[in-house]
Amino acid sequence: MKLLNKIYWIAIGYVLTPTSSVFAITCQPGQPCSATIQNPLGANNTITQFISIILDTVFPIAAIACVFFLIYAGFLMVVHGGNEEKLAEARRAFLWAVIGVAVILGAKVLSAVICGSINQLSSTHLSCPTS
């Protein structure tokens, strides 16, 4: 029990240690000192750029997961070809994998359409996904 207690406190120490370096104290002559949190994404990022970064990160990961599940569903169909009950389960897995692919592709198309519409209707020009 003592070992688990030590591991717990060491883990808490490792988690809390980086937070002390996040705050930067800025002092200028004649003004009071203040602590600020620096933007980890850069100085000129807006919320739309942040959402674009998240979507550009999530879509490839989701596409890889969809391919994996399609391959897995195909594997289940090959392995359980003779058993009708297991084959129904494999078909259901394949159906949900195809639905997942449709959702991912639909989200990508929808984000491109919305971004294009915003660019046409306003003077704000967003960087729209091209692929």
HUGI-V81098 format. One record per residue. RES is the residue in one letter. PSI is psi in whole degrees, 0 to 359 (* if undefined). Layout:
RES/PSI  RES/PSI
//
This chain:
M/325  K/323  L/317  L/323  N/318  K/317  I/320  Y/311  W/329  I/318  A/318  I/320  G/318  Y/326  V/320  L/342  T/315  P/340  T/336  S/337  S/357  V/321  F/132  A/126  I/123  T/123  C/129  Q/148  P/133  G/355  Q/152  P/152  C/145  S/149  A/133  T/156  I/125  Q/145  N/118  P/344  L/353  G/170  A/330  N/18  N/140  T/178  I/325  T/322  Q/323  F/315  I/321  S/320  I/317  I/314  L/321  D/338  T/320  V/321  F/313  P/324  I/317  A/323  A/319  I/319  A/321  C/318  V/317  F/315  F/328  L/317  I/318  Y/318  A/320  G/321  F/317  L/322  M/320  V/317  V/320  H/34  G/327  G/331  N/115  E/325  E/315  K/328  L/324  A/322  E/320  A/321  R/322  R/319  A/321  F/319  L/315  W/328  A/318  V/321  I/320  G/318  V/317  A/320  V/317  I/314  L/321  G/320  A/321  K/315  V/318  L/319  S/324  A/321  V/315  I/317  C/317  G/321  S/318  I/319  N/324  Q/324  L/342  S/174  S/352  T/119  H/109  L/157  S/104  C/149  P/138  T/338  S/*
//
